[in-house]
Amino acid sequence: MSSSSTSWRLAGATGALLCAANVQAQAPATATTLDPVTVTASRVEQPLSRALGDVTVIDAETIQRAGQSSLAELLQREHAIDIGTNGGPQTTTSVFIRGANSRHTLVLIDGLRVGSATSGTMSLNGIDPASVERIEILRGAASSIYGADAIGGVINIITKRQADRPLAISGSVGAGSHDTYKAQVNLDGAQGMWSYGLQYGKSKSRGFNATLPGSFAYYGDRDGYEQENAAARLGLAWAAGHRIEASVYNSRINGQYDNNGIAYDSRAVTRVQAYSLSSVDRITDTWTSTLRFGRTVDDYRDYASATAPRAQARTRQDLFTWQNDLALAAGQNLSLIAEHLREDVLSTSLTGSFPTRRRTNSAAAIYRGDFGPHHVQLNLRHDNNSQYGGNTSGAVSYAYDLAPGWQATAGAGTGFRSPTYSDLYGFGGNPDLKAEKSRNVEAGLRYRQGGTTASITAFRNRVSNLIVWVDDGTGNWTGSNANVDKAILKGVNVSVAQQLGATTLRASADWQDPRDARTGEQLARRARGSLKLAADHRLGPWLLGAEWLATTPRVDYAGAVGRLGGYSLMNLMASYDVNRNTQVQVRWNNAFNKHYELAGGYATPGSTVFVNLSYRP
């Protein structure tokens, strides 16, 4: 499929999508859907419909039906998101929000930042979706809320919550293609002042060959994985308005990959951990104080061959937070936040003498006000890092209620990304690097009434001080990094969802132009256009569904395949309610067995089927 042909098809389909949204907006709603909540947009819980900004919540039901899908594949089904993988769910995974670099996405687990200070990314492949309650996605620069690295957006992974009920046990077991098996069990409940939760899950797969014939890394074997996750949570509401809670989360994946054609089961072991202790206290009717200590660990260990020494990159982040939420007046709220972040790094890829610990002290204020049809959010934050200095970021978001259900939105904000340890102290590192900076502006129109939601958002994000290798003008590397590159990320996203009785329809379309501002070249592994359609229909105890995804061609990194073709995928789902607590689910991904690549030379799974049996009280 040619680029121009795919682009015209996407444009035509999206034009029809917009027309359908207009018709649906005028039609009477036939069903009422519950409004999910989000905490990511302003660091306080609020209905999704009231959040300012481009926010999506992937709910528990969607995750439950994921089957063999990885966390990245779940994210890929949402608008303005592209992914790249190096040959399966166990391998290195990249997520691009609105065309931004994968290192420009901040990943949180239960609100705690997690990731590698060496690579600048988080090991998403280390998280099993079965251990997740919901996923919140905030698009656009958000450093004014969360600090460094939130240039393209924020992904907040919310792990399983304990239920407000007596002791109950739930779980699931499933099997599918590539000899894949998964099992999950949860125990949770509440008794008096106490609430508790325990969770354990395990999955295993023989996998498929991670590379394609002709690739520099190709070796003709199957590359599988084993994954485990465990979590525990204990809460005590010791008085009205006062609660303390402790939680621990641990996920580990041992995944095989192909390494330069070596006849050896090269593998990487990735562990992601999160620990938290918090106290939420309602001091007065207008003041709630939250004290929290959190620790996250992103640990990557690589066993490339029988003779090579083990490589390791480990980042531990300790975060101390004091957040004060103040109700100033009716419809007006202010959050004042003080944070201290300590990062400790261990990496075998770094050389020479360098500090293994850096600290960041931060102060932030988030104001949210509703004045009749006017809604505003103002964010201001300053971060002072012991390694690369201070950065101040801010943002303003505004919405105006045009008519019942209709709302116009606008926003502007700044973001920054801290230099990684590899940027500073790796091969060719430059300890004098500054943080990358971004300026994001966006505007949109939203509609929400009854069973219909629709939105269109246009954005432009200018990223400067990008860290790249410096060319001396003759094609030879000078051997050091520098802040010399720039990128322009711009585009338009459209999304529509409609509830028609027992049928739910969803669609989104993206046009984006992520380019290197110096060379004019399209940024790697990011499609300029994509179209995503989905439909569910309830038929008695049956729920039938289908998803379709299509993208335009992409480019790949220099030295690999220069161009990645456009592709389309069809996924089919069905579930049957055996009784009110027990359900059988079947998911068929890539039903037509389309060949496609998310990274040059690396394979994708082809057509897969997964059958799951779940029990939920």
C-alpha positions in Angstrom: 0.0 0.0 0.0 1.5 3.3 -1.0 1.8 6.3 1.4 -0.4 8.6 -0.7 -3.0 5.9 -1.1 -3.1 5.1 2.7 -3.2 8.8 3.5 -6.2 9.4 1.2 -8.0 6.4 2.7 -7.4 7.7 6.2 -8.5 11.2 5.3 -11.7 9.9 3.7 -12.5 7.6 6.5 -11.9 10.4 9.1 -14.2 12.7 7.1 -16.9 10.2 7.4 -16.1 9.8 11.1 -16.6 13.5 11.7 -19.9 13.5 9.8 -21.0 10.6 11.9 -20.1 12.4 15.0 -22.3 15.3 14.0 -25.2 13.0 13.3 -24.7 11.2 16.6 -24.5 14.4 18.5 -28.0 15.3 17.3 -29.4 11.8 18.0 -31.0 11.0 21.3 -28.9 8.9 23.6 -30.1 5.3 24.1 -27.9 4.5 27.1 -26.0 6.2 29.9 -22.4 5.3 30.5 -20.6 5.9 33.8 -18.0 8.7 33.8 -14.6 7.3 34.8 -12.3 9.2 37.2 -8.7 10.4 36.6 -6.0 11.6 38.9 -3.3 12.2 36.4 -4.5 15.5 34.8 -4.3 17.5 38.1 -3.0 15.1 40.8 -6.4 15.0 42.4 -9.3 12.7 41.6 -11.9 14.1 39.3 -14.4 12.9 36.7 -12.8 12.4 33.3 -15.4 14.7 31.8 -14.1 17.6 33.9 -10.4 17.0 33.3 -8.7 19.8 31.2 -6.4 18.3 28.6 -6.3 15.3 26.3 -6.8 12.5 28.8 -7.8 8.8 28.2 -8.6 6.1 30.8 -8.2 2.5 29.8 -10.5 0.7 32.2 -10.4 -2.6 34.0 -12.9 -4.3 31.5 -10.7 -3.4 28.5 -7.6 -4.7 30.3 -9.4 -7.9 31.3 -10.1 -8.6 27.6 -6.5 -8.0 26.5 -5.7 -11.7 26.1 -2.1 -12.1 25.0 -1.7 -8.3 24.3 1.2 -6.5 25.9 0.9 -3.2 27.7 2.3 -1.5 24.7 -0.3 -3.1 22.4 -3.0 -1.8 24.8 -1.7 1.7 24.5 -1.4 1.4 20.7 -5.2 1.2 20.4 -5.6 4.7 21.8 -5.3 7.8 19.7 -2.0 9.7 19.1 0.1 6.7 20.2 2.6 4.7 18.2 4.7 1.8 19.5 7.9 0.0 18.5 9.2 -3.4 19.7 12.3 -5.4 19.0 10.6 -8.7 18.3 7.9 -9.5 20.9 6.4 -8.4 24.2 9.6 -9.5 26.1 11.9 -7.2 24.2 12.8 -3.5 24.2 9.6 -1.5 23.7 9.1 2.2 22.7 6.0 4.3 23.0 5.6 7.6 21.1 2.9 10.0 22.2 2.0 12.7 19.6 5.2 11.9 17.7 7.5 12.7 20.6 10.5 10.5 21.4 10.0 7.5 23.7 12.3 9.2 26.2 9.8 12.2 26.2 7.1 10.1 27.9 7.0 9.9 31.7 5.8 6.6 33.1 4.3 6.4 36.6 3.2 3.4 38.7 0.5 4.5 41.1 1.7 8.1 40.6 5.4 7.3 41.3 7.9 7.9 38.5 9.7 4.8 37.3 12.3 4.3 34.6 16.0 4.0 33.8 18.2 7.0 34.4 20.7 5.3 32.0 18.5 4.8 29.0 15.9 7.5 29.8 13.0 5.1 29.2 10.9 2.7 31.4 10.8 -1.0 30.9 7.2 -1.3 29.8 7.8 -4.9 28.8 8.3 -5.7 32.5 4.6 -4.9 33.3 1.9 -7.6 32.8 -1.4 -6.0 32.0 -3.1 -8.6 34.2 -1.7 -6.8 37.3 -3.1 -3.4 36.3 -6.5 -1.9 37.3 -6.5 0.9 34.8 -4.2 3.1 32.7 -4.4 6.9 32.4 -2.8 8.7 29.5 -2.2 12.5 29.6 -1.0 13.9 26.2 1.1 17.0 25.9 3.8 18.7 27.9 3.2 18.0 31.6 6.5 18.9 33.3 4.6 21.7 35.2 2.8 18.9 37.0 5.3 16.0 37.2 8.7 17.5 36.4 11.4 16.1 34.1 10.7 13.9 31.1 7.0 14.7 30.5 7.4 16.4 27.1 5.1 14.2 25.0 2.9 13.1 27.8 2.4 10.9 30.9 1.3 7.3 31.3 0.1 6.4 34.8 -0.3 2.7 35.5 -2.7 2.1 38.3 -2.2 -1.3 39.9 -5.0 -3.4 41.4 -7.0 -1.8 44.2 -8.6 -3.5 47.2 -12.3 -3.7 47.1 -14.7 -2.2 49.7 -16.3 -5.6 50.6 -15.6 -8.7 52.8 -12.8 -11.1 51.8 -13.2 -12.2 48.2 -11.1 -14.2 45.7 -10.9 -13.6 42.0 -8.7 -14.9 39.2 -8.2 -16.0 35.7 -6.4 -18.7 33.7 -5.8 -18.8 30.0 -3.9 -20.3 27.1 -3.2 -19.4 23.5 -0.9 -19.3 20.5 2.9 -19.8 20.8 2.3 -22.1 23.7 1.3 -19.1 25.9 -0.2 -19.7 29.3 -1.3 -17.1 31.9 -2.8 -17.3 35.4 -3.7 -14.6 37.9 -5.2 -14.8 41.4 -6.4 -11.8 43.6 -7.5 -11.8 47.2 -8.9 -8.5 48.6 -11.4 -7.1 51.0 -12.2 -4.8 53.9 -13.0 -5.4 57.5 -13.8 -2.5 59.9 -10.9 0.0 59.7 -8.7 -2.3 57.6 -8.6 -3.0 53.9 -6.2 -5.4 52.2 -5.2 -6.9 48.9 -2.9 -9.7 47.6 -2.2 -10.6 44.0 0.0 -13.0 42.1 0.3 -13.8 38.4 2.4 -15.8 36.1 2.7 -16.2 32.4 4.9 -18.2 30.0 5.3 -18.4 26.3 7.6 -20.2 23.8 7.2 -17.1 21.6 8.2 -16.7 18.0 11.5 -15.8 16.2 12.2 -12.2 17.3 14.1 -11.3 14.0 13.5 -11.7 10.3 15.7 -13.5 7.8 18.3 -11.1 6.5 18.4 -9.1 9.7 21.9 -8.6 11.2 20.7 -10.3 14.4 18.8 -13.2 12.8 19.0 -16.7 14.4 16.5 -19.3 13.5 15.0 -20.2 16.9 11.9 -19.2 19.0 12.3 -16.5 21.6 10.0 -16.9 24.5 9.6 -15.5 28.0 8.5 -16.1 31.5 6.8 -13.4 33.5 5.7 -13.1 37.2 4.0 -10.3 39.1 3.1 -10.0 42.8 1.6 -7.2 44.8 0.3 -6.5 48.3 -1.6 -3.5 49.8 -2.7 -2.8 53.4 -4.7 0.2 54.5 -5.9 1.5 57.8 -8.6 4.2 58.2 -7.8 5.0 61.8 -10.2 7.9 62.1 -12.7 9.8 60.0 -10.8 11.6 57.2 -7.5 9.9 58.1 -5.9 6.9 56.3 -2.5 5.3 56.1 -1.6 2.8 53.4 1.4 0.6 52.5 1.8 -1.1 49.1 4.4 -3.1 47.2 4.5 -4.1 43.6 7.0 -6.4 41.8 7.0 -7.6 38.2 9.7 -9.6 36.5 10.2 -10.9 32.9 12.9 -13.2 31.6 12.8 -12.8 27.8 14.9 -14.3 25.0 16.1 -12.4 22.0 18.4 -12.8 18.9 21.9 -11.4 19.2 23.9 -11.0 16.0 23.2 -14.5 14.8 24.8 -16.2 17.8 23.7 -19.7 18.4 22.8 -18.9 22.1 19.6 -18.2 23.9 20.5 -14.6 24.6 18.1 -13.2 27.3 17.4 -10.1 29.3 15.9 -10.1 32.8 13.9 -7.0 33.6 12.4 -6.2 37.0 10.1 -3.4 37.9 9.3 -2.6 41.6 7.3 0.0 43.4 6.9 0.5 47.1 4.8 3.1 48.8 3.9 4.4 52.3 1.3 7.2 52.5 -0.8 9.1 55.0 -3.8 11.0 53.8 -5.3 13.3 56.4 -8.2 15.7 56.2 -7.0 18.4 58.5 -10.1 20.6 58.1 -13.1 20.7 55.8 -11.0 22.7 53.3 -7.5 21.2 53.7 -6.3 17.7 52.9 -2.7 16.8 53.5 -0.9 13.8 51.8 2.5 12.6 52.9 4.1 9.9 50.8 7.3 8.0 50.5 7.8 5.9 47.4 10.6 3.8 46.0 10.7 2.4 42.5 13.4 0.2 40.9 14.0 -0.4 37.2 16.5 -3.2 36.9 17.7 -4.5 33.5 20.2 -7.4 33.2 21.5 -8.7 29.9 23.0 -12.1 29.2 24.1 -11.7 25.6 26.3 -14.8 25.2 27.9 -17.7 27.1 31.2 -15.7 27.3 30.1 -12.1 27.6 30.0 -10.6 31.1 26.5 -9.8 32.4 25.5 -6.2 31.5 23.3 -4.3 34.0 21.5 -1.0 34.2 19.7 -0.4 37.5 18.0 2.8 38.7 16.4 3.3 42.1 14.3 6.3 42.7 13.2 7.5 46.2 10.5 10.1 46.1 9.3 12.1 49.2 6.1 14.1 48.5 4.0 16.4 50.6 0.8 17.5 48.8 -1.7 19.9 50.3 -5.1 20.2 48.6 -7.0 23.4 49.6 -10.6 24.2 48.7 -10.4 27.9 48.3 -14.1 28.5 47.5 -16.9 26.9 45.6 -15.4 25.5 42.4 -11.8 26.6 43.2 -9.0 24.3 44.4 -5.3 24.8 44.9 -2.7 22.0 45.4 0.7 22.9 46.8 3.4 20.3 46.4 6.9 19.8 47.7 9.0 16.9 46.5 12.5 15.5 47.0 13.7 12.9 44.5 16.9 10.8 44.9 18.1 8.7 42.0 20.8 6.0 42.4 22.3 4.4 39.3 24.3 1.3 38.7 25.3 0.7 35.0 28.1 -1.4 33.4 27.8 0.6 30.2 29.2 3.8 31.9 32.9 4.5 32.1 35.2 6.8 34.0 34.4 8.6 37.2 30.9 10.0 37.7 28.4 10.6 40.5 26.1 7.6 40.9 23.5 9.6 42.8 21.6 12.8 41.9 19.0 14.7 43.8 16.1 16.9 42.7 14.2 19.3 44.9 10.8 20.5 43.5 8.0 22.9 44.4 4.7 23.1 42.4 1.3 24.7 42.5 -1.8 23.6 40.6 -4.9 25.8 40.6 -8.2 24.6 39.3 -11.2 26.9 39.0 -14.7 26.7 37.6 -16.6 29.9 36.9 -19.9 29.2 35.3 -19.1 28.2 31.7 -15.4 29.0 32.2 -12.9 26.4 33.5 -9.2 27.0 34.0 -6.2 25.1 35.3 -2.8 26.8 36.0 0.3 24.9 36.8 3.7 26.2 37.9 6.7 24.1 39.0 10.4 24.5 39.7 12.9 21.6 39.7 16.5 22.0 40.9 18.7 19.0 40.0 22.1 18.5 41.6 23.5 17.4 38.2 22.1 19.6 35.5 20.7 22.6 37.3 17.3 24.2 37.6 14.2 24.3 35.3 11.0 26.1 35.7 7.9 24.9 33.8 4.4 26.2 33.6 1.1 25.6 31.8 -2.4 27.1 31.4 -5.5 25.1 30.3 -8.8 26.7 29.5 -12.3 25.4 28.5 -15.5 27.2 27.7 -18.9 25.6 27.7 -20.4 26.7 24.3 -23.7 24.9 24.7 -25.1 21.8 26.5 -22.5 19.1 25.9 -20.2 21.3 23.8 -16.9 22.6 25.1 -14.0 24.5 23.4 -10.5 24.0 24.9 -7.1 25.6 24.6 -3.8 25.1 26.4 -0.1 26.0 26.4 2.7 24.5 28.5 6.4 23.8 28.7 8.3 20.6 29.4 11.8 19.4 29.8 13.8 16.1 29.7 16.8 15.5 31.9 20.0 14.2 30.3 20.4 10.5 30.9 23.5 9.0 32.5 24.4 7.6 29.1 24.1 11.1 27.6 26.4 12.5 30.3 28.8 9.6 31.1 28.4 6.9 28.4 30.5 6.5 25.3 30.8 10.0 23.9 29.2 11.5 27.0 29.2 15.2 27.7 28.8 16.2 31.4 28.0 19.8 30.4 24.7 18.9 28.7 21.6 20.9 29.4 18.1 19.6 29.7 16.0 19.3 26.5 13.1 21.9 26.4 9.7 22.0 24.8 6.8 24.4 24.2 3.4 22.9 23.5 0.2 24.6 22.4 -3.1 23.0 21.6 -6.7 23.7 21.0 -9.8 21.5 20.6 -13.5 21.0 20.6 -15.3 18.4 22.7 -18.8 17.0 22.9 -20.2 14.8 25.6 -23.9 14.1 26.1 -25.7 10.9 26.9 -24.0 8.0 25.1 -22.0 10.2 22.8 -18.5 11.6 23.2 -16.4 13.2 20.5 -13.3 15.4 20.4 -10.9 17.0 18.0 -7.5 18.4 19.1 -4.8 20.2 17.2 -1.3 20.6 18.7 2.1 21.9 18.0 5.1 21.0 20.2 8.5 22.5 19.6 11.4 20.6 21.2 14.8 22.3 21.4 18.2 21.5 22.9 17.8 17.9 21.7 20.8 15.8 22.6 22.5 14.2 19.6 25.9 13.0 18.4 27.8 16.0 16.8 29.1 15.7 13.2 32.3 17.6 12.4 31.0 18.3 8.9 32.9 15.5 7.2 30.7 12.6 8.3 33.0 11.8 11.2 31.8 11.8 14.8 33.6 14.2 17.1 33.0 11.7 19.9 30.6 13.7 22.1 27.0 14.6 22.6 25.7 18.2 22.3 22.4 20.2 22.6 22.1 21.1 18.9 19.0 19.5 17.4 15.4 20.6 17.3 12.1 18.9 16.5 8.6 20.1 15.5 5.7 17.8 16.5 2.4 18.9 15.1 -0.9 17.2 14.2 -4.6 16.8 14.7 -6.4 14.0 16.6 -10.1 13.1 16.3 -11.9 10.6 18.4 -15.6 9.5 18.7 -17.5 7.1 20.8 -21.2 6.2 20.6 -23.5 4.0 22.7 -26.4 2.7 20.7 -28.4 0.4 22.9 -26.4 -2.8 23.1 -23.8 -1.6 20.7 -20.7 0.6 21.4 -18.8 2.2 18.6 -15.4 3.9 18.9 -13.2 5.5 16.3 -10.1 7.8 16.2 -8.0 9.3 13.5 -4.6 10.9 13.7 -2.6 13.2 11.4 0.8 14.2 12.7 4.0 15.5 11.3 6.9 14.8 13.6 10.1 16.1 12.0 13.7 16.9 12.7 13.7 20.7 12.4 17.3 20.9 11.1 17.0 18.2 8.4 13.3 18.2 7.7 13.3 14.3 8.0 10.4 12.4 9.5 11.2 11.1 12.9 11.7 7.3 13.1 9.0 4.7 13.7 6.2 7.3 13.9 3.3 7.1 11.4 2.1 10.3 9.9 -1.5 9.0 9.8 -3.5 6.3 11.5 -7.1 5.2 11.8 -8.5 3.1 14.7 -12.0 1.6 14.7 -13.7 -0.6 17.3 -17.2 -2.0 18.0 -18.8 -4.1 20.7 -22.3 -5.6 20.7 -24.1 -7.3 23.6 -26.3 -10.2 22.7 -27.7 -11.8 25.8 -24.8 -13.5 27.6 -22.5 -12.9 24.6 -20.3 -9.8 24.0 -18.9 -9.7 20.5 -16.3 -7.2 19.4 -13.9 -6.1 16.6 -11.0 -3.7 16.3 -9.3 -2.4 13.2 -6.0 -0.4 13.1 -4.4 1.1 10.0 -1.2 3.3 9.7 0.7 5.0 7.0 4.4 4.1 6.3 7.1 5.1 8.7 10.9 5.5 8.4 13.4 3.5 10.5 16.7 4.4 12.1 19.8 4.8 9.9 21.7 1.6 9.4 18.5 -0.5 9.7 15.7 -0.8 7.2 15.1 2.7 5.7 11.4 2.5 5.4 8.7 0.5 7.2 5.5 -0.1 5.2 2.0 1.0 6.3 -0.2 -1.8 7.6 -3.6 -2.7 8.9 -4.7 -5.2 11.6 -8.0 -6.7 12.5 -8.6 -8.1 16.0 -11.7 -10.0 17.0 -13.1 -10.7 20.5 -15.9 -12.7 22.0 -16.9 -13.4 25.6 -19.7 -15.5 27.2 -21.1 -15.0 30.7 -21.4 -18.5 32.2 -23.0 -16.8 35.2 -22.8 -13.4 36.9 -19.3 -14.2 38.2 -17.7 -16.4 35.6 -16.8 -15.5 32.0 -15.1 -17.1 29.1 -13.2 -14.8 26.7 -11.6 -15.4 23.3 -9.4 -12.9 21.6 -8.0 -13.3 18.1 -5.3 -10.7 17.3 -4.3 -10.0 13.7 -7.0 -12.2 12.4 -5.8 -12.0 8.8 -2.2 -12.8 9.7 -0.8 -9.6 8.2 2.9 -9.2 8.0 4.2 -5.9 9.4 7.2 -4.4 11.2 7.3 -2.0 14.1 11.1 -1.9 13.9 13.3 -2.7 11.0 14.4 -6.4 10.9 12.3 -7.4 13.9 9.4 -9.7 13.7 5.8 -9.3 15.0 3.6 -12.2 16.3 1.3 -12.8 13.3 -2.2 -14.2 14.0 -2.7 -15.3 17.6 -5.6 -16.7 19.6 -6.0 -16.6 23.4 -8.8 -18.2 25.5 -9.3 -17.0 29.0 -11.5 -18.1 31.9 -12.1 -15.5 34.6 -14.0 -15.4 37.9 -14.9 -12.2 39.6 -17.3 -12.1 42.7 
